[in-house]
Amino acid sequence: MTTRRRVRRVVPALLAALALSLGVAQATGASAHPQAEGRPLPAPRTVHLSTPKLINPKGHAQPKVRKDQGPLPTVSRAKLDELKAAAAKHGPKRRPNMTGGNSARMLKQPSQGSFEGLSQPCCLRPPDTTGAVGKSQYVETVNGAGFGVYSKSDGSLLKNVSFASFFGYSAQTIFDPRVLYDKRWNRWVISAEAFQESSTVQKVFYAVSTGSDATGSFYIYTFDPPENPGDFYDFPQLGLDQDAVIVTANIFNSSDVYVRSRAFGMPKADLYNGVATNFSYFSLGTPGTVAPPVVEDNNASDFLVAAAPSDSKLSLFKATGLGRSSAAIVQLPDVPVAAYTVPPNGRQPGTASLLDSSDSRFAQNSTQIGNQLLNIHTIDNGGLPTPTWRQINTDVSSVTAGGVVVESGTSDDFNASVAGSPVGGTASNPIGRMFFTWTSTDVATGSAHQVRVKSGGRLATDPPNVIGGNTHSTASTFYDPTSDAVERWGDYSAVTINPSSTSTCAVGNRAYVVNERQISTTSWGSRIGKLGFCS
């Protein structure tokens, strides 16, 4: 999200603190047999995408600036404040004893290089930092600065275009950007949305490159969400399967009350060829923020997951035929998990000003390989914000593995993302590699430090918890750009698997990460790094 009148966020849960190691014990109550098909969900409307424009954008248009007022949650603001306050009082501020850590192979590769990403234009925060890696380029999207295209070989910036210029739109601020690289068809997919122009007009944008070169031409599509007058379309996420570009979003009414989540799939066959198209527009009820998958195999089904707002469970959905006339989504049995609640905000040395750790939502797309679904969210653990990864068996709606991703037993860790790779996977566990990025601070005597950009990884055979990790950037002072007690931070980050190989690193063994970094007390930047189980 950016600086805007409306704010967001989702999925706090009124639950107890999570035990450190999640493991497979959470799955013991699940049936060993495939589950029955769930309840079909409605697709009451069909959306028609505009006839696309073919463009090769250049330059920057000045964005409209809105002051951010914090996230819009799917519980009431009062309830979220209550949960945050309770998390802040939870003690002691130290996690229980932890086992595990980065694999020995990863520790031999503390960093495989990093380079500077896009930085803050005037007055826009937070960045909504995300990015994706392609064959020879890395594309980053952030609020305000738009999208940047970097050379993978030396990190040089090849092109930078504002969203106002890119989408040819300046009536309202454009925010919530996402980008993915479709390695099957060698296309870049970029999405964003704008604030409402009126009670019935809010623009949503999609851009698809005409090839693998992100400095070249794109097809630009747009539509107005078919919601009730005054409803606000927010926090869209982006996924991919073999046939469709998958999108999920939250909808709020004119009183900022969360009313539903949406999901749909746009056909690649039309998008990638510059053809006007339409798609079914599904209502998923009110499970909270729903994460779509990036499907890494030829599975005909897509699994979408949401962190439950007030229960010790996750909501799971199965979509089939997205991008086709036969599209359907059903809700599957809930996935039981250890009880959790929203994280406390991140602390910084030398100031009482906190960094917003958001709530317990899945903020980025999942990785889907076979019957396994992987994602990460930040929760309270020992009174500290703690990224917690979960691997779900979609056949039986159960968590089969999980752990935490932290720098140490005293660090505040949040704003995390994860991606999985099939390399090293097995028939029973097809996700053989995991790669993570997150933000870390620490106020403990002897280990105190300001904001860091972190990354780490694990093999499927490693202990579940990733502890320590690589450091790509450390701030020299605390971040305190406003008089607010809690400063907006990140909102999301990104990890993507390198689709090309080198002589020393096969495909699936290296990932690129991007996360917000701090340039000064009042301004943010970003850092793009790479890591891998290879040299």
N, C-alpha and C positions, 0 to 999 in steps of 0.2 A: 504494500500500500504506500501511498505517498501522503503528502500534505493535502488534506482534504476535509471537507465539512463532515463527511461521514467516516466512521471508523469501524473497525471490525474485530473480529476474531471469534473463535469458536471453541467449543468442546471442553470447557472445564468440567470436572467430574467430582461429585461430592463423595469422595471415597478416602480410604486410609492410605498411608504411605506404602510405596512399593518395596518389597524385599529386593535386595541387591541382585541376586542371581535369579533370572526368570526360569531358564532351563526348560525341560520338557514336562516338569511336574504339572504344569497348568493344563496339559492335554489329557490328563488321566481320566477325566470324566467323559471324553469324547468317544463316540462309537468307532469301532475299527472298520466299519463298513461305510461306503459312500452314503452321503445324506440324501434325503428326499429333496426334490426340487421345491423351492420356496414359493412365497407369495408373489404373483406377478404385480408389477408396478405400472401405473398409468402413464401413457404418453398422450396427453389430451390435445396436444397441439403439434403442428408441423411448422418448422422454421424454414424460411426461404432466404438463402444467402444471396447477396447482391451479385450482379454481373461484375466480375472482377476487373480491376484496372491493372495493366501491365506497366510497371514503373522501374526506373533505375534512380533511386533518390540520392540527393546530395544535400549537404549543409544542415543548418539548424534554424528552426523557428523558435522564438522565445516562448517557453511554456508559461501557462497561467499558474500562479503560485497560490496554494492554499496551505494554511497552517494545520498541521496534523493535531488531532485531539485524542489520539489513542485508539485502540482497537474496538471494533463493534463485535461483542461476543454473542453466542447463541444462547446464553443465559442472560438474565438482566445484568445491567452494569453494577447494580448494588450487590448482587450475588457474586459476581466475579471479584469485586473489591473485597468482599467478605472472605472469599477463598484465598485470595492473595495475602490478605492480612494474616489469616490463620497459618499459611505456609511460612510467612516471614517470622512468626513467633515460634515455629517448630524448632526444637533443638535436640541434641547439640548440633552445632554447625560442622559436623564431620560425618562422613559416610561410615557405615560399618566396614569391618575388614574386608578387603577385596582380594580376589584371586584372579589370575589371568593377566592379560596385557597384550601388547602387540606381539605378533609372532617374531621369532628370532630373525627370520628372513627380512621382515619389514624393518626391524631395528637396524639392520645392516644398510638400509636404504633410507636414512633420515630425511632426505629430500632429493627429488630428481629435478629440482629447479622451480622457480616461480618468477612471475613478472607482474608489474603493476597493471591494474585494471582501471575502469572508469572511476571518476571521482565526482563529488557533489557540485552541481551548479548552485546558484544563489537560492538559498532558503528552502530547498526541498529535502525532506527527510521523512522516513528512512529510505534506504535505496531499493528495497525489494531485490536484492542481488541474486541473479541467476545467470546461468551460462550453459553452453554445450560445446563439445569437441567434435570436429569433423575430420575429414581426411588430412587436410593441410592447414586448417584454420580453427580458431576458437572464437565463438561469438558470445558476447556478454550483453545482457540487457539490465538497465537500472532505471529508476525513476529520474526524470529530468534530463539526464544525459543521453537517453535513448539507447541505441545499440552500437557496439563497437566490434569490429572484425580484426582479429589479431593473427599474425603468422605464428604457427606452432614452432617453427624452426628457431626463431629468435625473440618472440614476444613483441615484435613491432606492431604498432597500430596501423592497420591498412585502411580503415574507413570508420568514421563515426558520424552517425546521423541521428538527429532528434526524432522523437516519435511524431511530433507535429509535422515535421517535414516528410517523414517516412510514410505516414498514413494520410497526409494531405488534409489534416484536421486540426483546428485551433480553437474551436468554440468552447471547449472545456479541457481541463487538465487530463492527460492520459496517464494511467497508472497500472499497477499490478501486471508488469510484463512477465512473460515466460518465453523460453526458447528451447527447442529440441532439434536434434539432428537425426533424420531418418536414414540410417545407414543402409537400409535395404534399397531405397530409391534415390539416395543421395540428394535429399532436399532438406533445407532449413525451414522450420515452422516457428513463427513468432506470433504471440498473441498479446493483447492488452485490451483495456477498456477505458472509457472516459466517464467523468462525472455526468450526472443527468443534466440535460439541457432544459427539460421540463418534466412534468409528471408522467408524460408518455414517451419521451425520447431519451434514450441512453445508448450510446454507440459502443459496440463491441467489435474489435478488429482482429483479423487474421491475415498473416502474410506467409506466402509459400514461395521459396526461391525456385527459379527455373532450372537450377542445376546445383552442383556442389560448391560453387563459388559464391560466398555470401556478399562479395563486393559487387555482384552483378544484379540482374533484374529479378523482381518479385511480382507475383500476383497478389493484389490486395483485395480482401473481402471484408464486408461489414454487415451487421444486422442490429436491429433493436430487439432486445429480449421481449417476448410476448407475455409480459407480466401485467398485473393489475396496475392501474394508474397510481403513481407515487412509489411503487416498489423499486427497490435498489438492488441491482445485480452486482455481486461483490466476490472477491477472492477466487477468481476462476483458476483452475489448475489444468495442466496439459499432459496428456498421455498419448501413446501410440499402440495400435496393434497392426496386424498385417494388412488390414483393409481400411482402417479409419483413424482419424485424429480424434482422440477422446477428450472431452471437456467435462469438468464438474464446476459448480458454482453455488454460492449461498445467496438466498434472497431474503431481504428485509422489507417490511412495510414502511409506510411513511412515518411511523412512530419509532422506527429503528428496532422493531421487534422481529426476531428471526422467525420466518414463516415456512420455509421449505429449502431443500437442497435440490439442485438440478443436475442432470447428466445427459449427454448426447454424444453421438459419434458422427463426424462429417466424412463423407467418402473420399478417400485419397484419389481414386480414379478421376473424380471431378476436380478436386482442389489442385492436384498436381498438373492438370492439363488446362487450367484456366477456364473451367466450365461452371456456369451458374448451377447451383444445386440446392437441395433441401434435405432435411433430416428430422427424425422424431425427437421430441423435446420432453424428457421424462421427469417426473416428480418422484423424489426418493423419500418424501416425508421430512422429518426433522431429526436426523441422526447426528447432526453436527457437520463439520467440514469433511467432505468426502474426497479421498485421494484416488485418482485414476492410476492405472498401471502403464508402464512401458513393458510391452510383452516381447520377450527376447526369443521366443520360439514360434511355432506355427499353431499354438493353441487356438481353437476356434472360440473359446470363451474368455472374457475379460472379468477380472475380479476387482471390485472397488471396496475400499475400507474406510471406516470413520471411527474415531475415538468417541465413545459414548459420553454424553454430557453429565450423567449423574449415576453411573452404575459401573460395576467391575466387569466390563465387557467391551468388545468392539463390535460394530455393525458391519456385516459383510453382504455384498451384492454380487450377483452373477449376471453379466451382460452377454448376449449372443447376437450376432448379426448386425453389430453397430456399423453404420455406414451403408446399410442395405434396407430395403423395404420390409424385411422380416425382423428388424431390430426388436429386441425384447430385453427387459431387465427384471430379475426376481430378487427378492430379499431372502437370504439364506439364514439358517440359525445363527444366533449371536455367538461370538468367539469369547469364551470366558478367559479373563486374565486376572492376575493379582491386583487387588484394589490399589488405586492411585488417585492423586489429586493434582491440581494445577501447581506449577513450580513457583517458588518465590522468585523475585526479580534478582538480577545479577548485581553484586556489590563491586565497588571499585576502591582501591587504596587512595586515601587522601581526601575523600569526599563522602558526603552522605547521599549524593545523587546516585540513583540506581539505573540500571539498564533493563529495559523491558524484555522479559524472557517469554512474552506472549502467554499462551495457554497450552492446553494439552493436545492440540490438534496435530494431525499429520500435515505438514506444511508443503510437502513436495510429493511428486508422483512416486508410486511404488515400483519395484522391480518384480516382474512376474516371469518365472521360469518353471515349466511343468506345472505341478500342483502346489508350488510354493510361492508365497507372496511376502516381500520384504519391505519394511518401512521403519521409520524412527520418529519418535516424538519426545518432548521434554516434559518431565514430571518432577514432583518433589521426592527427594530421597535423602533422609537424614537431615532435613532442613536446607538442602542445597538443590538448585536446579540441575537436573540430570538427564541428558539424552539417553533414551532407552529404546533399543532396537527390538523388533518383533518379527519373527518368521512364522507365517501362518500356513498350515496345510489346508488348502481350500476344499479338499475332498470331504473333510470331516469337521470343518470350522473349529480348528484347535491351533493353539500356539505350540510349535514343535521346538523352537529354540528362541533364546533372547538373552540380552545382556545390556550393560551400560557402556557409555563412551565418555570417558572423563580424563582430565589431565592428572588429577591426584585425588587423595581422600579429602582435601580441603578446598578444592577449586570450585568455582561457580561455572557451570558448563551449560550451553544452550544454543539455540539457532542452528540446529544440526540437520544434515542431509545424509543419505546413504544410497549407494547403488550396488547391485550385485552382478557377478559374472558367472557364466556356466563353466569356466575353466576349472578343472579340479573337482567338478561336481560328480555325483553318483546317481544311480537310478532312484535311490531313496532320499537323497539330498542333492538336487541338481544345482544349488547355488554354492559354487566352490570357492568364490572369492567375494569379499565385501570391502568396500571403500567408504570412508566417512570424512565429513568436514564438520567443524563446529566452532563456536566462540568460547573462549575461556578467560576468566579473571580469577584472581586469588587475593584475599586480604589477610591471610594467615601470616603471623610473624615468621620470618625466615624464608618464606616462599612467595611473598606478595609480588604481584605484577599486574600491569594494566592489560587492556584488551589484547588478546592474541587470536590470530587465525590459525586454526589447528587442522590437522588431517591424520588419518590412521587407517589401518586395515587389518583384516584377519582372514585366515584360511578356515575352511569349514571344520578342520580338525583342531583348531586352536581353542583355548579356553574362551568362554563367552564374552568376557569383559575386555574392552579395549582401553588400556590405561597408559597414559603418557602421550604418545603421538608425536607427530612432526609439528614444528612451529614455523610458519611462513612469514609471520609479521608480529611484532610486539609494539604497542603504543608506548610513547614516552611519558604521557600524562593522561589523566582521566578525561572522559568525554562528558561535557556538561554544557550543551549549546543553548539551553533555555533555562527559565526559572522553574520548570516543572520538576517535581520530586522524582519522577520516573521518566527517563529519556527514551524515546523510541529507538529501537535497534533492530536491524536486519529484516525481520519479518520472514525471510527465508534465505536459503543459500542453495548450492547445487553441487552434485557429483555426477559425472557422466563417464562412461567407459570409452576409452580410446578405440575407434573403429579401424585403425590402421596399425600395422606392425613395423618393427625395425629388425635389424639383424640380431639384436640381443633381447628383444621383447615381443613375444607373440601377442596377437589380439586377445583381449580379455584379461591381460595381466597388468595393465596400466590404466589409471583413471586421472582425470583432471578435476580439480575442485575450484570453487570460487566462493568467497565470503566477504562480508563487510570488514574493512579495517578502519582504523582511526588515524587521520592525518594530524589533527590538532584538537584542542578542547572543543572547538565549534564546528569542525567539518569532518566528513567521512570520505573514505576512498574504498577501494576494493583490491584484493590480491588474488591472482590466479596461480595455482600451483599444480604440480603433478607428482604422483607417487605410484609405486608399483612393486609387484613381486618379480622383478627383473632388473637388469642393469641398464 
